[in-house]
């Protein structure tokens, strides 16, 4: 029995919160790929400023999101924190995607020269996987996915905070 089934049986997750919990695990998987595959495997990339910026953006988003989620789970809704949670992610998420993309672009020459994670399969399969091409395809998917996530962030903000527009009174 996997942990998600256990949590659903235990009552931690209900079927209505399941899509939200799966959506919360997506950034973790993405971060693991970028951190361990791109940054940690190339020592030359680890000292770049973009890695520091990327970690700063990730941590800033997480401090606000997890604080809000913890308080909301306990039934405490603090309006400034709610506003910060649903507003701060809209400009910071694209910045973190740009920082991720820049870290990948900085690492591409090292992957090309060292051949890290590039695989040439033997005769029956007779093809090779060139890892820089995989990273370039990942960049494309990253930016396409960012567009969908930004739309989702705007709709969540509208749901939780309203439209935020000021209507003029007609005299």
Secondary structure, DSSP 8 states (H G I E B T S, - for coil): --HHHHHHHHTSS-HHHHHHHHHHHHHHHHHHIIIIIIITT-HHHHTSHHHHHHHHHHHHHHHHHHHHHHHHHTT---HHHHHHHHHHHHHHHHHHHHHHHHHHHHHHHHHHHH-TT-EE--TTT--EE-HHHHHHHHHHHHHHHHHHHHHHHHHHHHHHH----------
